[in-house]
Amino acid sequence: MALDIVPLRDQHLQDAALLVQSRYRALKQPLPLLPARWERLSEIAPLLREMLPTSPGVAAIRDGKLVGFMMALIIPSFLGQRTAYCPEWANGATYVEPGVIYEQMYGRLAVQWASSGCRLHAVSLMALDAVTTNAWHWMGFGLVTIDALRDLSPVDVKPSSVKIRMANMGDVGTATTFGELLQKHLTSPPISWQNEPHDYAQWLRAPGNVMWLAQAGGKIVGCMGLSTGNPDASLILRDDKTASIVMTFVTDRYRGQGVAGALLNHALEAARNQGYERCAVDFEPMNTAAARFWLKWFKPATYTMLRWIPDKL
Ligand SMILES: CC(C)(COP(=O)(O)OP(=O)(O)OC[C@H]1O[C@@H](n2cnc3c(N)ncnc32)[C@H](O)[C@@H]1OP(=O)(O)O)[C@@H](O)C(=O)NCCC(=O)NCCS
């Protein structure tokens, strides 16, 4: 039976929400800690309904049934480019041939996105099946961000003699210096990625934010900052029971000695005591040392992929 790709309309939204729900339930099986909220159609459907009037979308129909859908937000400037971005809750395909369904939906959307001047095409996918992620890689999309999560039990790191304390307003200078070092690290090759820099005087004051500092020999040698539900993370990890790690930095000569591990254990214990239910982090896979570190302790929940369309085409 042929697959028809048609504009996404109001009448498709209930089935689209069901697709998101079924993908989320499948994701929750290996990651039972994910919030219950996104299993509810009453939470998913309004998001789709709100997005529909301003976001061009497509529906994949086979034999009269919706078997896939995608819609995207148009972001005027992301990494300096007009971007079409499809969040993890705004796409789905059934498990029969998801690759083919996504290929055909992107085939249609790519034309729309190109004609509206979008030079970056981005999609976030629930970290479910390799078939779907591979289909996107094969369409020219590279992995740029992983959102991952874990429970709040301690991690089995090697012992470290660093002392950990909470940053206070007297540490704005230290936090700012670490923030700048992190920014430089992320914007330099081979990572070459841009994150919104923080104003640490404001950041440290904001409710729900905490920064842990690691001290060795009277010096601060590392830090880890956490927020309640990082607003830049995937929606499914953006809630008030999620302690989100938003910045981590260890000075060069103290790396590989368990400083980040000690900070992580301390942060997890504090999060446990504060009534959080899970811990999340987002990172770039091109940041290979960091990716290795996080993937030891965290499991991916979403993958964000990006494709760049050259200007001259
Ligand atoms: C990512 C980063 C925070 C890790 O910090 P770290 O203190 O070096 O991390 P740890 O020492 O706890 O663990 C790192 C490695 O050292 C090993 N290690 C841990 N304790 C050790 C010890 N006592 N002795 C020897 N090795 C040890 C770990 O097994 C781990 O091994 P791996 O390289 O195979 O993953 C650090 O590399 C960094 O600051 N990078 C630049 C900034 C950055 O990328 N931040 C993250 C943004 S998402």
The ligand as an ORCA input file, in Angstrom:
! r2SCAN-3c Opt
* xyz 0 1
  C      34.627     16.140     31.205
  C      35.409     16.524     32.463
  C      34.522     17.404     33.324
  C      35.757     15.247     33.223
  O      36.403     15.650     34.432
  P      37.475     14.719     35.161
  O      37.683     15.253     36.526
  O      38.652     14.557     34.305
  O      36.659     13.354     35.254
  P      37.062     12.083     36.128
  O      38.505     12.123     36.454
  O      36.093     11.961     37.252
  O      36.788     10.937     35.101
  C      37.416     11.044     33.842
  C      38.284      9.833     33.553
  O      39.272      9.638     34.523
  C      39.174      8.315     35.091
  N      39.429      8.434     36.523
  C      38.535      8.757     37.452
  N      39.132      8.752     38.649
  C      40.431      8.466     38.450
  C      41.572      8.333     39.293
  N      41.484      8.508     40.630
  N      42.736      8.043     38.725
  C      42.855      7.864     37.416
  N      41.811      7.963     36.580
  C      40.615      8.249     37.078
  C      37.760      7.930     34.843
  O      37.633      6.536     34.781
  C      37.491      8.574     33.538
  O      38.047      7.743     32.541
  P      37.694      7.909     31.006
  O      38.623      8.964     30.470
  O      37.932      6.576     30.396
  O      36.253      8.357     30.946
  C      36.739     17.239     32.104
  O      37.402     16.496     31.105
  C      36.557     18.684     31.632
  O      36.480     19.608     32.433
  N      36.475     18.877     30.297
  C      36.359     20.216     29.722
  C      35.007     20.851     30.003
  C      33.862     19.998     29.551
  O      33.891     19.431     28.483
  N      32.821     19.932     30.389
  C      31.655     19.113     30.128
  C      30.691     19.846     29.297
  S      29.293     18.817     28.888
*
